[in-house]
Amino acid sequence: MVRIRVLVVDDHRIFAESLAAALAAEPDVDVSAAGSGPAALRCLERAAVEGRRFDVLLVDADLGGKVPGGRPAVPVQAGDEDGLVDGISLVTGVRSAQPQVRIVVLAEKDDPGRAALALGAGASGWVAKDCSLSRLLTVIRGCCGTRRICRPRC
């Protein structure tokens, strides 16, 4: 069985840990969690050095409390070590450094404008956080292929 390696990136610890635990119950999913953009980048770098890779990142759109609105995404280096890097900027940084990684942006609500911004930054999908676990798993498995998935409503 091919396993999908997933990294959950969310600065709300209870959400990240709960989602990671739910995903870990799936027989084809290995999961880790990071609480900030810089922590996610360190996980990606460490995995690459160890000869492992993540297939999918699940990234909070509002990571670090910044909401990019309509502005273009900025390079991830613009964030500080405390993790104040918004999720869409993290997408840009990860896609530049590790283009093989698929990224699904998780958002609090349906926002077609921000979904378009995330997809433009290189995300493979956009999912509202009120989506069911089964729908999220469909998106994760689907984006491991060549599909882009953008269905904020679940």
Secondary structure, DSSP 8 states (H G I E B T S, - for coil): ---EEEEEE-S-HHHHHHHHHHHHTSTTEEEEEESSHHHHHHHHHHHHHTT---SEEEEETTGGG---TTS----GGGS-TT----HHHHHHHHHHH-TTSEEEEEESS--HHHHHHHHHHT-SEEEETTS-HHHHHHHHHHHTTT--EE----
